[in-house]
Amino acid sequence: MREVSFTIAPGEILGLIGESGSGKTTVARAVMGLVRSATGSVRFEGREMLGLSERELRKLRRRLHLIFQDPYDSLHPGMRVREIVEEAMKIHGIGDRASREAAVSGALEEVGLTPSSRFAERYPHQLSGGQRQRVAVARAMVLDPALVLADEPTSMLDLSLRSGILEILERHRDTRGAGYLFITHDLALARYLCDRIAVMFGGKLVELGSTETVVTNPLHPYTKTLLQAVEELAPPAPHEPGDYRVGDPSSQVEECCATIDPELREVAPGHYVARHEISQPVPDKPTRGKEE
């Protein structure tokens, strides 16, 4: 991962899009400080995170939370739901036992596990996949974070369950003003949820802009390749002469960038595209497998 730069405003949902192995999860882990880098900068609420000690990072992480992709692996099988949601509060020394119990109950109710008393004493294996992911979301919300990093939080759920999780995230954003980095390979999902979209390929950002701009006017060939995988979001007709374009649009469907200049060029207000060359076949369509 290199030459990745973006900002997330309070109350904004930024979608980070790309195929498996493109570096999306690494970005989230770098923001959390779980992956250390000798170069670059990660700033949160005006404070530089790189170079902080583990103790200092722990204080900042109270305001950050990562929702993992796999609800089967991310919940400790030997802990009850109540203990899983309460754990972060205990680590950060928040409240007494009574106030933590009330906070756990409120978080479970907020994510739709009602009444909370039915779920608090259960173990993860006693829950469905959708219920497990709701527990993972409750664990994130109980600390009232300013930034949530959601790593494909619906990719392992049935279509019928995804809307419920998305509604929870939207409601949390609207009521608490939290910012979100929403990692996904699903552009249709990103169009529904996200305010802006950043597209990654080979560990670099290749396109960044408002959701509607990226979806309706994709300019990088890799973005167009992703869009073609979603029939209802097919890119528009070729641009008029004078618009920013590289190579023949028909060839862009069948070819992708062999080399990518990491410099993003602002081609319209708020719309950035990497300079690129076209010479290699397009990689396989994005899979729905687990992020490496």
N, C-alpha and C positions, 0 to 999 in steps of 0.2 A: 504494500500500500504506500503510495506516494502522491504528492501534489493533489491532496484532497483538502478543499477549503470551503466551508460554508458557515452560516450563522443560523440560529433558531431564535425567534423572538418569543416572548411570553405569550401563551395562547395560540401559538402557531403549530401546525403539524407539517413537518417536512418529510416527504416520502423519499427513501433511499432505495433505488431500484437497480436490479442487475441480476444476472444469472448466478447460480451457485458457484462459489469460488471466486467471485469478483472482488471480494474484500469488504462486503457490507458488515458482517459480524465483527470483523477486525476493527472497523471504524468505531462501532459501539463500544467494544472493549477498550479501545484507546481512550475514548471519552471518559469512561469509568475509571481509567487508570489501571485496568487489569492487564493491559499490554503497555509496557514502557517503551518510549522512544527517545533516542538521544537528540533528535532534531524536531523542529516544528513547534507548534504552540497549541495548547488546549486551554481556553479561558472560559470560566464559568462564573457568572455574576461579577465580572470584572476582575477575577483573580486567576492568575496563571497556575495551572494544575501540575504541569510537568516540573519535576524536581522536588515536589513536596514529599515529605516523609509519609510513611504508612499511617502514622497517627494523624497527621494533618489531612491526608486524603480521607480518612474515616469520617472526620468532621464534615467535610464537604459532601460525602456520599449520603448523608442524611437528606440532602436536597436533591439527590439523583437516585434513580432506580432503573434497573434493567429487568424487563420481562422476557424470559427466555422462550425459545421456540417450542420446546418439547415439554409439555406439562407432566409427562411421565417420568422424565429424568430430573426435572428441576425441583421437585418436591421430595423431601426426605421421607422415605417409606415408613420410618419408625417414629415419626412425629405426628401428633394429632393436628387437625386443621387449626385449632386455636393456637397451638404452639408455633406452627409455621408462620401464621400472620403476626403473632406477637414477638417473634424472635428479633426482628430488627429494632423494635422499641426497647427490648432488653439490652441489646448490644449498645445502643446509644444512650442508655440510662434514662429513658423517657417515662415519667409518671410512676405511680405505684401500681400494685397488682390490680386494685379495683378500677383505676382509670384505664389501665391497659385492657382489661376485660371489656370495658365499655367501648373502647376504640375498636377492638377486634370485632365485637358484635356489630358496631356501626359499619365497619368496612365490609363485612360479609353481607349485610343487608343492602349496602350500596351496589354490590355486584350481582344482586339477585339471588343470593343463597338465603332464602327466607322460609320459615323463621330461622334465624342464625343458630338457635339452640339445637336444631335438627342436624346441623353440619359441624358445629364446633368440636365435637368429641370424636368425629370420624377420622379414619386414616385414609391416605390417598387412594389405596386400593379399593376402598369402599365407595369411590366416586366415579362418575363417568368422565370422559375426556373433557367435555365442555365444563363440567363442574370443577375439574382440576384447574383448568385455565382460569376460571373465575377466582379460584383461591389464589393463583399466582398474581392476578390483577389486584385482588384485595391486599395482598402482601405489599404490593407497590404503593397503593393508595393510602395505606394506614399512616405513613410518615408524611403525607401531604407534600410530595416532592415538587420542585419547581420544573424539573426536566425528567421525562420518562423516555427511556430507550426501549422501544418495543420491537423485538427481533422476531419477525414472522409470527406474531402471536395467534394467528388464526389458520396457519397453513396446515396444521394437523387436525383440524376440526371439519366436520361435515358442513356443507354449505348452509344447512338450516341453522347451525349454531353460530356461524360467523357474525351474522348481523347483530346478535345479542352482545357479543364482545365489542364490536365496533360502536354500538350505541353507548356502552359503558365508558369507553375511552372518550367519545365525543362529549358525553355529559360531564366527565371529570375535567376535560379541557375547558368547557364552557363555564362550569361552576367554580373551578379553582384557578383558572388562568394558567394552567401548566402548559409548557411547551412539550412537543413530542418529536422524537426521531422515529419514524415508522418505517421499519425495514421490511421490504416485500419484493417478490418477483412478479407480482400480479398488478399490472398497470390498471386494469379495470377497478380493482380494489383501491388503488392509490387515487384514481380519479374521483372516486366517491368520497374519500376521507380527507385527502391531503390538500393543503393550501399551495404548496410548491412541491416540485419533484426534482431530485438530483439523480442522474443516471450514472452508474459506475460500470466500467469495463476494464479488465486487466489491472485492477487496483488503483485506477484513476477516475476522476470525474470527467465525463465527456459532454454532458449537457446539464444545464441547470436553469430553471425558470418556473413561472407560475404553472399550476397544473394544466389549465386550459391551453396555455401557450405550447407547452411541451407535447400535449396530446394532440392538439389540432394542427400544430405547425412544427413537427419534429424536423430538425436540421442535421443531426448527426446520423450517419447510416446505421449505427448500432441501435439508436433509439427507434429508428424506423423498423429495424428487424424485430425488436421487442413488440412494437405496436402491431405488426403484421400477424403476430401470434394471437391477437385478440380481434376477431373479425369486426366487432361493433366499433372498434376504435381504429379502424384502418386509416392511414394517413391520407391527407387530401391530395388533389391533383398536383402535378409538378408546379413549382413556383414560376412566377412571371420573370422575364429577363430583368436583371438588376437586383433581384433578391439574392440573399446569401445562399450559395449552393456550391457543392464540390463534386465534380464528375457528373456522369449521366444518371438521373434518378432511377432509371430502370436497372442499371448495373448496381446501384446501391442496395437494391433488394437482395441481390445475389452475392454481394461481396461486402466485406467489412474491413475495418482498419487494421493494417499490418503494423503500422507504427502510429502512435498518438503523441503529438506535441502536447505536453501538459498544460500549456498556456491556454486559458479559456478566453475566447474573444467575445465581447459583448456585441451581439448582432442587433439587438433591440433593447429598449429599457428593461433591465432585469432578466434578460434572456442571454445566457452564455453558452458557447459551443466550443469544443476543443478543435484545434486545427488537426487535420488528419490526412492520411494517404490511403488509397483503396487498392488492395491487391490480393487479399487472401479470402478464401471461402468463409461464409458466415458460420460461426459455431452452431452446434445443435441448439434447438429451441430451448428456452429456459425450462428446467425441470422443477418439479415440486418436491424434490428430495430435501433431506436435512442439510442445512448450511454447514459447510466444512469449517 
